[in-house]
Each structure stands twice: as structure tokens, then as C-alpha cells.
Amino acid sequence: MSIKLYHNKLSGPARVIRIIIKLLNLDVDEIEINLSTGEHLKPEFISINPFHVVPTLVDGDFTLWESRAILTYLVDKLAPGSLLYPADLKARATINRWLYWDAGTLYATLGAYYGPIFHGGSLVPEVAEAFKVKAKDLDIALEATKYIAGDSLTVADISIGVTITLASAVGIDLDNLTNVNRWLKQLENDLPQSVWFSLLVEPNKDLGQFVKSKVLSTMVIQLYHSKISGPSRSVRVLIKLIGVKVEEKEIDVFAGDNLKPEFTSINPFHVVPTLVDGDFTLWESRAILTYLVDKLAPGNSLYPADLKARATINRWLYWDAGTLFTLLVTHLETIFRGNSPVPEAAELFKTKAKDLDKSLESTKYVAGDSLTLADLTISVNITLASAVGIDLSNLTNVDRWLKQVESDLTSETWSTLVIEPANIVHGLIKDKITS
């Protein structure tokens, strides 16, 4: 009766056993268990192992789980006397020490770091730091030995090698551990290339990507905004358009919320919109627009990967930031500060809007034949300009384009994030002028 190994291809402990099987050319029947579909929880598997974990070994009427116990059992049964787990009492005790250390310290810490994401939680940075401390202990130990347990490759190297490479794959930086990295290169040289890649490199890469996707799905990006801010609204329009999960937090700039320590600690420039994505903070609406598409909707036609298309969109975004929006702000800020309107700024805005109108003679949208980020930000500013009294009614192409953008957005998005806030600003401007 053949020995059976129930495993999962991404499971680190299961891969440890499969490496030993390859190294010693053992006759073991490998049966994959799909953890993501819950095969380990089905009665057929629970009847084999009530603890429903992989790896699980079945040798006739004997069932064994826990990878390190399986490692030593397989060598003793199928390759007795192998240097991977020698018969010498002291050598064996040294290997056992490292196996227990891996189980109870190194791998246990790694599991505490990334395990929570499989249950709706997040990575735990403090635990990653604890792992680094333990790995540093290993690095010190490796100053005196070629391998973990001495001068020859053993099952301790296989088990801990999988743990260390897995840690790197899920984002724990161990590049500064000189001895550990020297030892890993030695381990790579000792294993057949096919084994190293198929049971270490490739599964680690897949697991790393899986963990990253889990982290992204649980991490909530935060957007600090003002409901009347044009730049804030262009970002909020994008969020609606691509249907991504972003937690929106309103900042009352008129009450000075943007100047309070709670906000200036996030953004010393105290402006909205401000995006917080984990430990990354970003302000400037157009930078936020491009970042959100690249991160959450890569390849979207709103900001395509094509170099020339992207450069064209960027051109219009910079033109908006440095020309159109700047003139609009000059016009509005003068009034909000209690001064009279500046007709020259409004007239210059009209001139620039006329340039846009001329450009739109040959294209359906600002940057070509499809809706892009350039349309979102510029349309918000054009509608705001009209709302606060800058007459653009003679711009036929601009008017046609605005109707097209309106039809591309949901009526609710257009109304609540474009028209209504612009009208609120108009009311504020009117009150300021009247007072």
C-alpha cells in the first residue's frame, strides 16, 4: 500500500514535505486539497484528519499530521541513515531543536503576521518586526555554520528555508541578513533547479500575490474632501464611475477643519482633496485621479496604459491645473476674501475656454474619442465657472461636450457632484458680493 500525502500547493509546510520527497526520490502518492473551496472541511477529509490541516500523511492504518513530524518519519522509514536526518543522537537532537524553533517561533510568528487576512483581518506590522528579530537570531547563528544545524544539509534547512523565503514573499524585508542570504543561496545550489522553482519560487510568488490581493481588498482608502471643492468633486466622480471602495471623509474648510492639528498631521499643506492609502498620503486631485486608476482600475480607458494616449491626457490635466483652474481660483478667491470680482481673470478664463472650444471641434472628448480623466476634471471646472457667472454660452463645442459627459455619468452623479455643488458655490458668491 502506497503512502499518501494530502497537501496544498501553496502551503509552506506541505511544500517542505514535497521537497523531501523529491530530494530522496520517495514513492509517495501526492493528493492536492483545495483549501479555497473548503475541501479540507469536507467529511471525506475530516474522516482522515479531524484537525483538517495539510499536510497530512497516510501510511496504511497510520495517519500523521504536522509537517516536521512527517519529515522525520519519512526519512526514518524510507531513507534511514540519510544525512538529512542522521541517526547520531546529538546531531538528531540539534536538528530537532531547530525544527521545534521553526514550529513554535519562526513559522508561528509568520503565521501571526499574514494569517489574519484569511479571516477578514489585516497584516500585522508589529508581528513582522518580531519576525525580523527572530530571523536576526538565525543570522547570528549562521555566522558559525554553513547550514542551520551544522556543516551539512538537513531537514531543518528545508523547513526553515521554506519559512524564510515565504516571509520575503509576503513582504517582510530580510535583505540585510547577510548570513541568511548566503545560506539561502547555498540551499538553492543544493536543490535541483526544478525543485527550487516549482516548490519554492513559484508558489511563493503566487502566495505573495494572493496575500497582496487580500490586503488590497480589506484595506480601505480614505479620501478627505469638501463637498463644494471642485478638485475634490472630480475625484469623487471618478470613484463613482469606476465603482471602487473609498471611505470619504468631509472636511469643513469654512469652519477651518483643514487647519486643525488632526488634519495638518495628515497633510501639512492642509488642502483637499487628500488621499490616504495605508502609509501613503497624496494630495493634488489630478495626481490622485491617476493613482486611483492605476491602482484600482489598471488599464481602464479613463487613463489607458498606451504611452501617447496617457501623455495626451496628462497634457490636459496639467493645462487644467496651471491655466484653467488657476484662473477660476483667482476669480473666486478674490470674492471669498471680501474683495470685488476681478473682471480680468474672468475674461482670461473665457479666452482659455475658447481655446478648449476650438480643440473640441475635432474630438468628441477633450483628449480624443473616449471619456478620460481630463474630461472629469475640466468639466467640473467649466460647470463651476458657468455657475458663478462666467458666461460661456457661446462655446458651441464645449456645450456639446458637456452634454456628452453628462450622458456618460449617471444622472445622480452629475446632479450631486457637478451641478448642485456648483450652485451652492454660486449662492455663496452671491451672498459675498451682496454683503
Stockholm file with secondary structure:
# STOCKHOLM 1.0

chainA/1-435         MSIKLYHNKLSGPARVIRIIIKLLNLDVDEIEINLSTGEHLKPEFISINPFHVVPTLVDGDFTLWESRAILTYLVDKLAPGSLLYPADLKARATINRWLYWDAGTLYATLGAYYGPIFHGGSLVPEVAEAFKVKAKDLDIALEATKYIAGDSLTVADISIGVTITLASAVGIDLDNLTNVNRWLKQLENDLPQSVWFSLLVEPNKDLGQFVKSKVLSTMVIQLYHSKISGPSRSVRVLIKLIGVKVEEKEIDVFAGDNLKPEFTSINPFHVVPTLVDGDFTLWESRAILTYLVDKLAPGNSLYPADLKARATINRWLYWDAGTLFTLLVTHLETIFRGNSPVPEAAELFKTKAKDLDKSLESTKYVAGDSLTLADLTISVNITLASAVGIDLSNLTNVDRWLKQVESDLTSETWSTLVIEPANIVHGLIKDKITS
#=GR chainA/1-435 SS CCEEEEECTTCHHHHHHHHHHHHHTCCEEEEECCTTTTGGGSHHHHTTCTTCCSCEEEETTEEEESHHHHHHHHHHHHSTTCTTSCSCHHHHHHHHHHHHHIIIIIHHHHHHHHGGGGGTCCCCHHHHHHHHHHHHHHHHHTTSCSBTTBSSCCHHHHHHHHHHHHHHHTTCCCTTCHHHHHHHHHHHHHSCHHHHIIIIIHHHHHHHHHHHHHHHHHCCEEEEECTTCHHHHHHHHHHHHHTCCEEEEECCGGGTGGGSHHHHTTCTTCCSCEEEETTEEEESHHHHHHHHHHHHSTTCTTSCSCHHHHHHHHHHHHHIIIIIHHHHHHHHHHHHTTCCCCHHHHHHHHHHHHHHHHHTTSCSBTTBSSCCHHHHHHHHHHHHHHHTTCCCTTCHHHHHHHHHHHHHSCHHHHIIIIIHHHHHHHHHHHHHHHC
#=GC SS_cons         CCEEEEECTTCHHHHHHHHHHHHHTCCEEEEECCTTTTGGGSHHHHTTCTTCCSCEEEETTEEEESHHHHHHHHHHHHSTTCTTSCSCHHHHHHHHHHHHHIIIIIHHHHHHHHGGGGGTCCCCHHHHHHHHHHHHHHHHHTTSCSBTTBSSCCHHHHHHHHHHHHHHHTTCCCTTCHHHHHHHHHHHHHSCHHHHIIIIIHHHHHHHHHHHHHHHHHCCEEEEECTTCHHHHHHHHHHHHHTCCEEEEECCGGGTGGGSHHHHTTCTTCCSCEEEETTEEEESHHHHHHHHHHHHSTTCTTSCSCHHHHHHHHHHHHHIIIIIHHHHHHHHHHHHTTCCCCHHHHHHHHHHHHHHHHHTTSCSBTTBSSCCHHHHHHHHHHHHHHHTTCCCTTCHHHHHHHHHHHHHSCHHHHIIIIIHHHHHHHHHHHHHHHC
//
